[in-house]
Amino acid sequence: MSNLLLTGTIDPSKFNNTMTTLTDVHIRLYQYETAIEWWICKSNFQNIIFIENSGFPFDVQKYTRLAEQNNKRFEYILGIPYVEETIAHGKSYGEIKLISEAIEKSKLLKKENSFYKCTGRLIIKNVNKILKANYKSDTVFTGIPTDQWAFTWFFSVNRDFYQKYLSDAYEYVDDQNGIYMENVYYKRLLEHRDLIDTFSVYPNVDGVSAGTNSQYHSGKLRLIYKNIQMKKGFFGI
């Protein structure tokens, strides 16, 4: 599988910076551009799709050319903002709608049965190793069972599985009251645990959380510990 969907909101002020601490547009744009360049140049994905919902001017041609230079394809989709709904229910609402919209509109995903999804400002340093692994399913998630929490910054999902079990999750999120996309996803995934798998190694994520403005990456020793936990099933669904 060689398809990657990146989701983004470059200018969160459009949504009153709802549940967002990292609000500087110039920093956010730099993070998105840096990540997209990395995915094109360093990852083994052949198709990279970027869907963004704030409408901030984005240099699509720059990354289309970069993809062509690397024998890959890049696609940009301007997503529907759902401003009132996102402000009312939180950024989880907008994120879920972006994924569904990308499935519906993407030319590169049109004939694909599955894809990987990553938050657009992040990179997964060991992604090529992850892609080489054999999984029993093309729907692959990690999470924290004790918190009833599925990691949504990086996962793989079958198109039919997503549309059947996850696409309507936006109806149940309420970030301000502690019901996040991660919670709703976990519940749905747990109900269909026999249809999913867990990554064989912990995704080595690098980047900054928009909600807390803190680094995801926690260093080499911490990553080793997380991989030990992964083998023991701690990050399973």
N, C-alpha and C positions, 0 to 999 in steps of 0.2 A: 504494500500500500504506500503510495507516494504523494498523498494529498494532505496539505496542512491548511487549516483555517485559522486565521488570526483575527481576533475581535478587538475593536478599539473605540475609545472616546477621547479624542485629542483635546477638545475644549470642554471640560465638565461644567463650566459656568453656564452653559446652555441649559443645564439641569439643576441650577442653583447649587452646584458642587455637592449634591446629595450624597451623604455618607462617604465623602472623598476628602482626604487630607492633602494629597499631592495635587495641587491645583494650578501650579505654574505651567502655562501652556507651552512656553518655550522648552522647559525641561521635559515635559511629556512628549512633545513632538520629537525632540532629540532621542528620547528613549525608544519611541516607536520606529524611527528611521534607523537607529542603530540595530535594533532587533531584527527588523525586516532584512536589512543588508546581511546580517549574520545568517539568517535562515536561508537566504538565497545562495550565499557563498560557501557556507560551512556545512549545511545539513544535506542529507541525501534525498530530501523531498524534491520531487520534480515539479509539482504544482503548488504554488503558494497563493492563497486567496486572503485578501485583507478587506474586511468589512468594517466601516466606521460610521458612527451615528451622530456626530456633532456637526458635520458639514464643514469642518475646518479645511481650508485649501491644502491639498496634498499633491505633491509632485509625482503623479502616477507614471509619467513617461520615464522618469529617472530610474524607477525600479523595474519597469517593463524592459528597458534597455539592459539593465544589469542582469536581469533574469535571462535574456536572450544571449548575453555574453557567456553565461554559465550553462547554456543549453537547457534552460528551464522556462517555465511560464509563470507570469505574475498577473493576477487579476484584482482589480479594486472595485468594491461595491459601496455605493453611498447608501447607508442604511436609513430606514425610517426612524426618526428620533423618539417618538412616543414620549414627548416631554412631560405632559401632565401625569401620565401613568408612572413614569420613572421617578418623578419627584414624589409622588404619593406612596409608591411601594418600594423605592430604592433602586440602586443600580443593578441588582439581581434581575429585576424585571427587564431592563434594557438588554442585558447580556443574553438572556434566554431568547428574547425576540430576535436578536441579531443572528444567533445560530440558525434559527428556523428560517429566517429570511435568506441567509446565505445558501441553505439547502435548496430553497425555492428558486433563487435567482442566478446562482453561480453557473457559468458556462463550463468551467473546469470540473465542477462536481456533478454535473448533470447526469453523466453516465457511470458515476462511481458508486459502489455499494457502501463504502465506509471512508472515514477520514480521521485525521488527528486534529485536535483543537488546542490552541494555546492562547493565553492572554497576550495581546499584541505587543506589550512592552517587555516581555520576558523571553529568555532563551533557555533551552534545556541542553546543558553542555554535553551530556552523554547520550543525546538523542539517537545518534547513529548506531550505538550499541543496542539501544532499546529497539530500534527498527529491525535489527538482525535476529532478535529473539523469536521463538515460535510460541504463539499463544493459542489456546484452545478456542478463543473467540476473537472477533475483531472489535468487540466492545471491551475496552480495558480501562479500569479505573483504580485509583488508590484512595485511601481515606483513613479516618480515625474512628474506628467502631465505638470507642468509649464516649466520643463526642457526637456520634451520629452525624458525621461530617465527611462528605466526599470532596476530594480536591478537584476543583474545576478549572484550575489554571493550566492543566495539561491532562488530556485524556484522548482515548481513541473510541470511536463509536460507529456502529453500524447504522446506516441511514434509516432502515425500517425500524430498528430498535428505538432510535431517537424519536422518530415521529410517533411511534405507538406509545412509548412510556415516559418520555421526557419533554416533549415539545409543549405541553400544556402546563408545565411547572410554574410558568410566570403567574398563573392564576392564584397560586398559593403562597407566593413570597410576600414578606412584609419585613423589610430590613430593619425598620425602626423598632419593631417589636421582637427582633431576634430570630426571625424566620427567614433564613437566607436560601439562596439557590443551592448552596452546599447541603443544607439540611433536607430540602425537598428532594434533591437528586438522590441523596443517600437512602432515603426511605423507599424511593422507587427502585433503586438498584438492589436493595436488600430483598425486595419482594420478588425479584427476578434474578437472584444470585446465580442460578444454574446457567444463565445465558451470558455471563460476563467472566472476565479474567482479571488478574492483577499483574502489574508490571513485574518483571523478574528482577529488576534493580530499581533502586529509588531514583526518580527523575531529579537530576542535579540542576535544580532551577537557579537561575541567576537573574536578579532584577529587584525592583522595589515595589512593595505593596502600595497601591493607591489609597487603600483605606487607612493604613497606619503609617505610611511613609517609612517603613522599615525594610531592611534587606531580607530577601528570602534566603540567599545563600549563607550558609553557616560554617563554612570552612571544611577542610579535608577530614579532620578527626570526627567532626559531627556527622559528615556524610557517611563515613565508615560505620558509625554507630547506627545511623538510619538504615543502612543496608543490612546490618545484623538484625535489626528490628523487622525489616521487610521479610527476611528469610524465616523469621519466627511467626509471620502472619499478622504482625501488629498493624500494618497498613492495608490489610485486606478489607473487603466490603462484607 
